[in-house]
Amino acid sequence: MLVEITSTIHVSNYCSLPVKCHFCGFAAGTSPEGYFQNFSRLSEDVKKAAISIEKSGIKRVSLSAGYGNFSLILRALETVKEHTNLKVLINVGGDLDKQKIKTLKSAGADTICCNLETTNRELFQKLKPSDSFEQRLKVCFWIKEEGIELSSGILLGIGETEKDREAHIKLLKEIEAEEIPIMRFQPYRGTPLENKQPPPIPTLINLIKKVKNEINPKRITIPFPTIDYNNLIEVIKAGATNIATVIPENYPFIVKGVAKPEAGILEKILPLLSSANIKTNVKTREADAKL
Ligand code: SF4
């Protein structure tokens, strides 16, 4: 069993959507537990973060930002590619068109993420009043057309039914998403969903198994703030193949997830995986020294 680890650089928490998504604690002003203050990482900061990720042995990073940050995300991608050999996933939601996707591809993006969150259109509109499901779906098709890996995720436990989840799996199979993040909803204080409970872990495990059985994509991604260290082995045994939002101990910035103000720490994760006999693609200096 080989599990991939993906790190993260939050490039900017500015988001131009006039009404923020009801579950979002990432965008500026959404939650006092989140970043709250607006920030954008300059190239020097991106370089520092990317180098610390690569030095830790992690091979892949996600660069993310809210809507309205294309130039910034492109600059961040160019910086990561100039200074490291990291594979890069870009996540700016549905804020893309064909030309922007081509530009990201030419600059070296390996995967582009556009989460649909739920295929229940009514629920989507209720939780994301300023966003467009149809636009996001178009972006997914354009990413595929361009021949870049598509990552498109399911937000679990935001009011969708079992039938909605089945329809979502069917759609992701049809559009041939190579990577499927499954994000267990977590409430962020100060947001409209602050009093909603996260779905139980067995519901997450069930969904992972279904996605594995019915699609078996290249990656089933579980971002770290949506699980904790106690659930890590269980989700991998259910079929997760990529653990995301993981940073090394010496990462130069504080990382607050979209779902929860925390990230996974590589140095805590690796011993857990090793004691369960699960290998990763992370190449640490200690591993090198043993060769
Ligand atoms: S979830 Fe993404 S698109 Fe929605 S408000 Fe937050 S940053 Fe913007």
Boltz pocket constraint, residues with backbone or C-beta under 6 A from the ligand:
constraints:
  - pocket:
      binder: B
      contacts: [[A, 13], [A, 14], [A, 15], [A, 16], [A, 17], [A, 19], [A, 20], [A, 21], [A, 24], [A, 25], [A, 26], [A, 27], [A, 65], [A, 66], [A, 67], [A, 93]]
      max_distance: 6.0
